[in-house]
Amino acid sequence: MLIRKGGEIHSSEITPRDAFLKNTETRRSFLKGAAAVGVAALSGRAWADNKLKTVDSKYMVSETQTTMQKATTFNNFYEFGGDKSDPSHNAHTLQTRPWTIQLTGMVKKQQTVGIDDLMAYRPLESRVYRHRCVEAWSMVIPWDGYSLSELINFAEPLPSAKYVQFISNLNRKQMPEILGGFDWPYSEGLRMDEAMNPLTLLCFGCYGEALPNQNGAPVRVITPWKYGFKGAKSIVQIKFTDKQPRTLWNDSAPNEYGFYANVNPQVDHPRWSQARERRIDTGVFPHMVPTQMFNGYSDQVASMYNGMDLRKNY
């Protein structure tokens, strides 16, 4: 177990800030065995401590970015209501500290990681990604985090682990507007090679700030070549398995939402075309653009699907 509950930690056990932030190796060593930092002490400080972010041009798109106002008020988060504006109105009830993420399943050592330790494990990178919703709208959003592969390497999955499953938080007291008719908690999954792709982002922030509750605070996954529902929000468990994991939308409507969910303009949703998309926040009138295969990330991801029928494995 990596972290204890805040109430079990004495002030004398808290690692000094300078020692904690000295360098990347210090942070790694801290994660692997040092006494955990008190959650309450870091709740208001963790984002500022990791404010220095790197930028890599290969993770940036030059298209006009969606404004933060639109990206945080027009989104899906069905634990907080079914309308696009509901999450921004209702998600304030979500408490993101204390917060821990369980690493379970086929790993060398199952453990529980504190969110602030997870944020400090690697320097955060700023990446501007296209974000495509299966409902045929899209945004361009700057996300902050680091490649999920970093956490997977830390977890040391067994060779038999072929998939990664993400389980989202379920707290009906904090989610009074949760929609009925679904098998909660929210679950999603990726094949191991998809999860290890450098594009797959373990995300803690957007627009240079900590993730707002309505966008999946305090930690979510971004897979920019897939439809948005593949990006599990408010994650509390990451499970490694040798079998394709169940996912909420695939369970609920398998004829509409496949496991892979790769953006493919040639495969229509049963109720609408996927050939074009409405770019959000580009003016008074809807701005329609052609949908790109793999959302424009073919060069980075297409090789993972060689030999697969992408009309069948949608």
N, C-alpha and C positions, 0 to 999 in steps of 0.2 A: 504494500500500500504506500503510495507516494505522499499523500497528504492526510493529515488528521483534521478533525473538526476544529474550528477556531477556538472553541471554548476549552480545548484540551491543551493549548499551547501557552507556555509561560513567556512573559516578555523577554526573559533572559535568553530564550532559545531563538529569538528572531534574528536572522542574519542581517548584519549592517547593510545599508543600501549600497555603499561604495563597493563593498566586497561582492555583493550580489551582481552588480552591473559591470564589474571589472572587464570582462571579455566573454566571448561566446563559450569558451571552454569552461569558464567558471559557471555559466548558466547551465551547461550540460551536466557538469559534475553535481551541481545543486539539484537538478532534476533526478539524477540517478541515485542519490543517497543522502543528501544533507537534510537537516531538519526543515520542515516546511515553514514558509512564511505565513503569518496570520492573515486570514482572508480579509478580515475587517480592516487591518492596517493598510492593505493594498487596494481596497475597493475604489478609492478616489484617486489613486496614484499610478496604477498599473499602465494606463494608456499614456500618461505623460512620460513615464519612464522609458517607454518603447516608442517615443514619438519620432526618433530618427529612423527614417525609412529609406530603403534603396529603390531605385527605379531602373528597370531593365527594358530597353526599347522593344524587345521581342514580345513583351507582354502588354504593349500599348496599341490602341487603335486611334487613328487620327480623326475619326468622325466626331461630330458635335456631341458633347456630353449632355445627358439629361440633367436637368437641375436637381439639386438635392431635395428641394421642396416637392417636386413631382415624384421622385424616386422613393420618397418616404411617406407619400400620401396616396399612391396608386399602386397597390400590390396585393398579392394573395398571401394570406396567413390564416387559414380556416379555423385555427384554434381561437381566433379573435373575431370571427364573423365572416359572412360570405360575400359582402360587398367590397369593392376595391378600397374604399375609404375606411372601412371598419377597423383594420389593424391600427391605423394611426390614431383612432379615437379610443380604442379599447385596450391596447397592449400596455398601457401605463401600469396595469395591475401586475405585470410580470416582474418578479423579483430576481435580479441576475447576480446577487451576492447574498450569501455564499453560493458557489456553483462548482460542481465537480463533474468530470467526465470519466466514465468507467471504460477501461480497455479490457475486453473480455474475449472469450472464445479461443481460437487456435493461436495463442501467443505463448512465448516462453515464460512470461510472468504476468499474470493478470493483476491489474492495479487500478487505482483511482487517482486521477490527476486533477489538481486545482486549476481553475481557469486562469488565474494570474500567473502561475508557474508556466502554464501552456503558452500564454502570450509572450513570456519572457524567454522562452526556449530558443527562439531564433529572431534575428532582426526582422521587423515587418517590411514587406515590400509593397509598393504602391503599383497597382496594375489596373489599367483601363480595359474592361472587357465589354463586348457585346453581350446582351442578356436577352434571350428570345423566349417568349412565353408560348405555350402550346395554343393559347387563345388568339394567336396571330398578331400580337403586339410586341414591341421590343423597346429596349432602352440601351444606353451606353453609360456605364457606371464605373467610377473609380473605386476599387476595392482595396483593402489593406489586410495583409496576412502573409502567409508563406505556404510553400507547396505542401500538400497533405503528405507527400512522400517522406518528408522530414519526420513527421510523427509516426508514420508506419515503420520507418527504419528504427526509431526509438523503441517502438512496441515489440519489435523482433517477432513477426508472425512466423509460424511454422511453415515449412515447405508445402504442406498439405492445404494451407489456406489459399483459396482461389477467389474469394469474394470479401468485400467489406460492407457491413451493414451499419446504418446510422439510425439511432433511435432518438426521437425528439422528446422534449420535456412534456409531461402530462400532469397538470395540476389544475383540477377543475375549480378550485377556489380562486386561483389566479387567472383562470380562463373561463369566466362565466358565460362567454358568448360562443363557446365551442359548438360547432355544428354537429347535429345528430346524424345518425345513419352511416357512420364510418367506424372502422375498427381501429380506434385510437389505442396507443399513441402513434403518431406519424412515424413511418419507417421508410427508408430508402436504401438503395444499395448500388454498388459499382463492382464490376469485375476488377480483379487485382491490378491488371495492367492499366485500366482506366484510372484507378485510384492513385497509381504511381506516376501517371503522366504529369510532367512538370506544370501543365496548365491547371490541374486540379488544385484549387486553393482552399486551404483552411483559413477561414476569414473571420477577422475580429473587428473590422471597421470599414467605413466607407466615407469618402469625401474628407479624408484626413481626421475623422473623428471616430470614437467608439461606435459600434453598431447600434442604431436605435432599436428599441424593443420590437417595433413592427417589421424590421428587416431581419430579424433572427438572432437578436442578442442572446447571450454574449458571444456565441460562436456558431458558425454555420459552414457549409461547404458550397463552393461555386465550381460548376463544371460547364464552362462557357460554350462548348459545342453541343450541349444537350438542352432540351427544353427545361424551363425554369423549375418545374416541379421536382427535378432530380436533386435540387440543392436543399438538402435537409437543413432546417433552422433549429435554433435553440437545442443543440445536441447535448444529450446526457450520457449516451453510451455509443461506443464504436466497437462492433463485434466482428471478429474474423472467423470465416466459416469456409467449409469446402463445398457447400451447396448454394445455389442461387437463392438469395434471401427473398423473403416476401417484401413487397412494397405496398404502401397504402393504395395508391391509385391503380396499380396493376391488379390488386385484389378487388377493388371496387368496380372497375370498368375495364376489363382486359381487352375488349375490342377497341377501346379508345386510347389506352395508355399502356404502351409496351414497357418491358423492363429496360431496354436500351435507351429509348427516348432520344436518339440522335436527331438533330435538326436535319430534316430531309424534305426539301420542297416538292419532291416527286411523290411523296406519300401523303395523301389528304387525310385529315381528321375526318371521321364519319359524318361530321356536321358542318365542316367548312374546309376551304382550301388552305394549304400551307405554302402555296407558291409565292405569296406576297405577305408583307407584314406592315403594321401601322407603327411607325416610329413615334413614340410618345414625346411630347414637349418640343415640337419643332414649329409651332405657330398655331394660328387660329384654326386652320383647316387640317384634317388628317394628312399626314405625309406618308404615302405608301412607297415602299421600296421592295425590290425582289429579295426573296429569302435565299440565302446562300447555303450550299451544302455544308453540313457541319458548322453552320453559323459563321462561315468564313475561316474556320480553323482546320481546313482539310490538310494542309501541309504538316501540321503537328499531330494529327490524330487518325487520318484515314488508313494508315498502314495497320492499325490495330484491328481493322475489320476486313482485311484481305480474305477473299473467299467466302464471305458471308453474304447472304441475300438480304440487303438492307430494306427491301420492301416487306419481307417476311419478319425479319428481326428488327422491328421498328421500335 
